[in-house]
Amino acid sequence: METIAERSIESHMLDLIEEWKADLFVLNFKDIDGWNEGNRVVASAQYAYIKFGLILEKIRNECAYKYCQDKLKTFAQFCRQKLKLTVWQANSYIEAADTAMYLADSGFEILPRNYSQAAVLTKAKKLETGYYQDHPILEQIWGSLVANTTPEKITANAIEKALDPDYEEKQSLRLPKRLFARAKIQARLKGMTVEEYLDELMNGDVEDSHPVEPEVDNRVTPEMSQILDEVELQWLEPKSAPITATAQSLSKFDDKPSFWIWLLAFISHSNRRSRS
């Protein structure tokens, strides 16, 4: 029996692109029917992640991967070999589509516009306890965003912030969860944000670790003046004499009295040690 050769997704994609171009070429925006058809096409493209998730769910639930040419045994094999996705990514698309469909069935006309928004919003469903079909937390969070935010400002980050008030701090600090939890407890005990608490800790460490410079007695005694004169005479050369490398290197200290004070203290200390 002759079998039908199975085509790859990539080859189908080329055909689909040609079909899309042809449909858009004949699309007429000059009348109301054309505008309605155009809006339908736009919605179909913008919310394609929902269709993708529904198709994946059907393939997974009906074990359709067993009927492909390669007779795959698991959904994970299908995702990896045919879709070039991990099974986790495929399931995430399914969950995102389910989230969007739930919101549509709940009466929301504004839905997550892309996979990223729906995937983040899916976390709200996982916060539910004791509910099998209803997701009041999901409805509450999305309803608040739709009511208080214009649609173009509803982003994945905005949804993350609605789910977790500490989201921005977690993103900027990037601490391990265990350390962040401990810092959060200490910050609340002090009535501070986590960032303020850590900033206080860092400033405290800097102040504690800052070395205190010892007081230096810069007074020049008569004994030190005599030693200074002797040292300077050792380095004085006639103008006709060539400047040695040592003299040249020391010349840069001529305008820095602190160097000579240090040198005097060092010589004085060495003389005391030799006499003892």
C-alpha positions as CSV (number, residue, x, y, z in Angstrom):
1,M,0.0,0.0,0.0
2,E,1.4,3.3,-1.0
3,T,1.9,5.7,1.9
4,I,1.7,9.5,1.7
5,A,5.0,11.2,2.2
6,E,5.1,13.3,5.3
7,R,6.1,16.9,4.8
8,S,8.0,18.9,7.3
9,I,6.6,21.8,9.2
10,E,9.1,24.1,7.5
11,S,7.8,23.1,4.0
12,H,4.3,23.8,5.1
13,M,5.4,27.1,6.4
14,L,6.5,28.2,2.9
15,D,3.1,27.4,1.5
16,L,1.4,29.2,4.3
17,I,3.4,32.4,3.7
18,E,2.3,32.3,0.1
19,E,-1.3,31.9,1.1
20,W,-1.1,34.8,3.6
21,K,0.4,37.0,0.9
22,A,-2.3,36.1,-1.5
23,D,-5.1,36.7,1.1
24,L,-3.6,40.1,2.0
25,F,-3.3,41.1,-1.7
26,V,-7.0,40.7,-2.3
27,L,-8.0,42.2,1.1
28,N,-10.0,45.4,0.5
29,F,-10.2,48.0,3.2
30,K,-12.4,50.5,1.3
31,D,-15.7,49.2,2.7
32,I,-17.1,47.9,6.0
33,D,-16.8,44.3,5.0
34,G,-13.2,44.8,4.0
35,W,-12.4,46.4,7.4
36,N,-14.2,43.6,9.3
37,E,-12.2,41.0,7.3
38,G,-9.0,42.9,8.0
39,N,-9.7,43.0,11.7
40,R,-10.4,39.3,11.7
41,V,-7.0,38.6,10.0
42,V,-5.2,40.9,12.5
43,A,-6.8,39.1,15.4
44,S,-6.0,35.7,13.9
45,A,-2.4,36.8,13.6
46,Q,-2.1,38.5,17.0
47,Y,-3.7,35.7,19.0
48,A,-2.1,32.9,17.0
49,Y,-0.6,31.5,20.3
50,I,-4.0,30.4,21.4
51,K,-4.5,28.4,18.2
52,F,-1.1,26.9,18.6
53,G,-1.8,25.9,22.2
54,L,-5.1,24.3,21.2
55,I,-3.5,22.3,18.4
56,L,-0.8,21.1,20.7
57,E,-3.4,20.1,23.3
58,K,-5.3,18.1,20.8
59,I,-2.2,16.3,19.6
60,R,-1.2,15.5,23.2
61,N,-4.6,14.4,24.4
62,E,-5.4,12.2,21.4
63,C,-1.8,10.8,21.1
64,A,-1.8,11.9,17.5
65,Y,2.0,11.7,17.3
66,K,1.6,7.9,17.1
67,Y,0.1,8.3,13.6
68,C,2.9,10.3,12.1
69,Q,5.4,8.7,9.7
70,D,8.0,8.1,12.4
71,K,5.5,6.4,14.7
72,L,6.6,8.4,17.7
73,K,5.9,7.0,21.1
74,T,5.7,10.1,23.3
75,F,4.6,13.7,23.2
76,A,8.0,14.7,24.3
77,Q,9.5,13.0,21.2
78,F,7.1,14.8,19.0
79,C,7.9,18.2,20.5
80,R,11.6,17.6,20.2
81,Q,11.8,16.1,16.7
82,K,8.9,17.8,14.9
83,L,8.5,21.1,16.6
84,K,12.1,21.7,17.9
85,L,10.6,22.5,21.3
86,T,11.0,20.9,24.7
87,V,7.9,19.3,26.2
88,W,7.9,22.0,28.9
89,Q,7.7,24.7,26.3
90,A,4.8,22.9,24.5
91,N,2.9,22.5,27.7
92,S,3.5,26.1,28.5
93,Y,1.8,27.1,25.2
94,I,-1.1,24.8,26.1
95,E,-1.5,26.4,29.5
96,A,-1.2,29.9,28.0
97,A,-4.0,29.2,25.5
98,D,-6.1,27.7,28.3
99,T,-5.7,30.9,30.4
100,A,-6.8,33.1,27.5
101,M,-9.8,30.9,26.7
102,Y,-10.8,30.9,30.4
103,L,-10.7,34.7,30.4
104,A,-12.8,34.9,27.2
105,D,-15.3,32.5,28.7
106,S,-15.4,34.7,31.8
107,G,-16.6,37.6,29.7
108,F,-13.4,39.5,29.2
109,E,-13.2,41.2,25.7
110,I,-9.6,42.2,26.2
111,L,-7.3,39.2,26.4
112,P,-3.5,38.7,26.7
113,R,-2.2,39.7,23.3
114,N,0.8,37.4,23.1
115,Y,2.2,34.2,24.6
116,S,4.5,36.1,27.1
117,Q,1.6,37.8,28.7
118,A,-0.6,34.7,28.9
119,A,2.3,32.6,30.2
120,V,2.9,35.0,33.1
121,L,-0.8,35.3,33.8
122,T,-1.0,31.5,34.0
123,K,1.0,31.8,37.3
124,A,-2.2,33.3,38.9
125,K,-4.1,30.0,38.3
126,K,-1.3,28.2,40.1
127,L,-1.9,30.4,43.2
128,E,-5.5,29.0,43.4
129,T,-6.3,26.5,46.1
130,G,-9.4,24.4,46.3
131,Y,-10.7,25.4,42.9
132,Y,-10.9,23.0,40.0
133,Q,-12.7,25.1,37.4
134,D,-13.0,28.6,38.8
135,H,-10.0,30.9,39.1
136,P,-11.1,34.0,41.1
137,I,-7.6,35.2,41.7
138,L,-6.9,35.1,37.9
139,E,-10.1,37.0,37.2
140,Q,-9.3,39.5,39.9
141,I,-5.8,40.3,38.7
142,W,-6.7,40.5,35.0
143,G,-9.8,42.5,35.8
144,S,-7.8,45.0,37.8
145,L,-5.2,45.4,35.0
146,V,-7.9,45.9,32.3
147,A,-9.8,48.4,34.5
148,N,-6.9,50.5,35.6
149,T,-4.4,50.2,32.7
150,T,-4.8,51.0,29.0
151,P,-4.4,47.8,26.8
152,E,-1.1,49.0,25.3
153,K,0.5,49.3,28.8
154,I,-0.5,45.7,29.8
155,T,2.8,44.0,29.4
156,A,4.3,40.9,30.8
157,N,6.2,43.0,33.3
158,A,3.0,44.8,34.4
159,I,1.4,41.4,35.0
160,E,4.4,40.2,37.0
161,K,4.2,43.3,39.2
162,A,0.5,42.7,39.8
163,L,1.2,39.1,40.8
164,D,4.2,39.9,43.0
165,P,4.7,43.4,44.6
166,D,8.4,42.6,45.1
167,Y,9.0,41.7,41.5
168,E,11.0,44.8,40.7
169,E,13.2,44.3,43.7
170,K,13.8,40.6,42.8
171,Q,14.7,41.5,39.3
172,S,17.2,44.3,40.2
173,L,18.8,42.5,43.1
174,R,18.9,39.0,41.6
175,L,19.5,37.4,45.0
176,P,19.1,33.7,45.7
177,K,15.5,33.0,47.0
178,R,16.8,31.9,50.4
179,L,18.8,35.1,50.9
180,F,16.0,37.3,49.5
181,A,13.5,35.8,52.0
182,R,15.8,36.5,54.9
183,A,16.4,40.0,53.8
184,K,12.7,40.6,53.3
185,I,11.9,39.5,56.9
186,Q,14.6,41.8,58.4
187,A,13.5,44.7,56.2
188,R,9.9,44.3,57.3
189,L,10.9,44.2,61.0
190,K,12.6,47.6,60.4
191,G,9.8,49.0,58.4
192,M,12.0,49.2,55.3
193,T,12.0,47.9,51.7
194,V,14.5,45.2,50.9
195,E,16.5,47.6,48.8
196,E,16.7,50.1,51.7
197,Y,17.7,47.4,54.1
198,L,20.5,46.0,51.9
199,D,21.7,49.5,51.2
200,E,22.0,50.2,54.9
201,L,24.0,47.0,55.4
202,M,26.3,47.9,52.5
203,N,26.9,51.4,53.8
204,G,27.5,50.0,57.3
205,D,30.1,47.5,56.0
206,V,31.9,50.3,54.1
207,E,32.1,52.5,57.1
208,D,33.3,49.7,59.4
209,S,35.9,48.5,56.9
210,H,37.2,52.0,56.1
211,P,40.7,52.2,57.5
212,V,41.4,55.0,60.0
213,E,44.6,56.8,59.1
214,P,46.9,57.2,62.1
215,E,47.8,60.7,63.1
216,V,51.3,61.7,61.8
217,D,53.5,64.1,63.6
218,N,54.9,66.4,60.9
219,R,56.9,68.6,63.1
220,V,60.6,69.0,62.1
221,T,63.0,68.8,65.0
222,P,66.5,70.4,64.9
223,E,67.9,66.8,64.6
224,M,65.8,66.1,61.6
225,S,66.8,69.4,60.0
226,Q,70.4,68.5,60.3
227,I,69.8,65.1,58.8
228,L,67.8,66.7,55.9
229,D,70.7,69.0,55.1
230,E,73.2,66.1,55.0
231,V,70.9,64.1,52.7
232,E,70.4,67.0,50.3
233,L,74.2,67.6,50.2
234,Q,74.7,64.0,49.1
235,W,72.6,64.5,46.0
236,L,73.8,67.9,45.1
237,E,76.0,67.8,41.9
238,P,77.9,70.5,40.0
239,K,76.0,71.9,37.0
240,S,78.6,70.5,34.7
241,A,78.1,67.0,36.0
242,P,75.7,64.7,34.2
243,I,72.4,64.0,35.8
244,T,72.4,60.5,37.1
245,A,69.3,58.2,36.8
246,T,69.0,58.3,40.6
247,A,69.0,62.1,40.8
248,Q,66.6,62.3,37.9
249,S,64.2,59.9,39.6
250,L,64.4,61.8,42.8
251,S,63.9,65.2,41.2
252,K,60.1,64.6,40.9
253,F,60.0,64.6,44.7
254,D,61.5,68.1,45.0
255,D,58.1,69.8,45.3
256,K,56.7,67.3,47.7
257,P,57.9,68.0,51.3
258,S,56.0,64.9,52.6
259,F,58.4,62.6,50.8
260,W,61.4,64.2,52.6
261,I,59.6,64.1,56.0
262,W,59.0,60.4,55.4
263,L,62.7,59.9,54.4
264,L,63.9,61.7,57.5
265,A,61.7,59.6,59.7
266,F,63.0,56.4,58.1
267,I,66.7,57.4,58.4
268,S,66.2,58.5,62.0
269,H,64.5,55.2,62.8
270,S,67.4,53.3,61.1
271,N,70.0,55.2,63.1
272,R,68.3,54.4,66.4
273,R,68.2,50.7,65.5
274,S,71.9,50.7,64.7
275,R,72.8,52.5,67.9
276,S,70.8,50.0,70.0
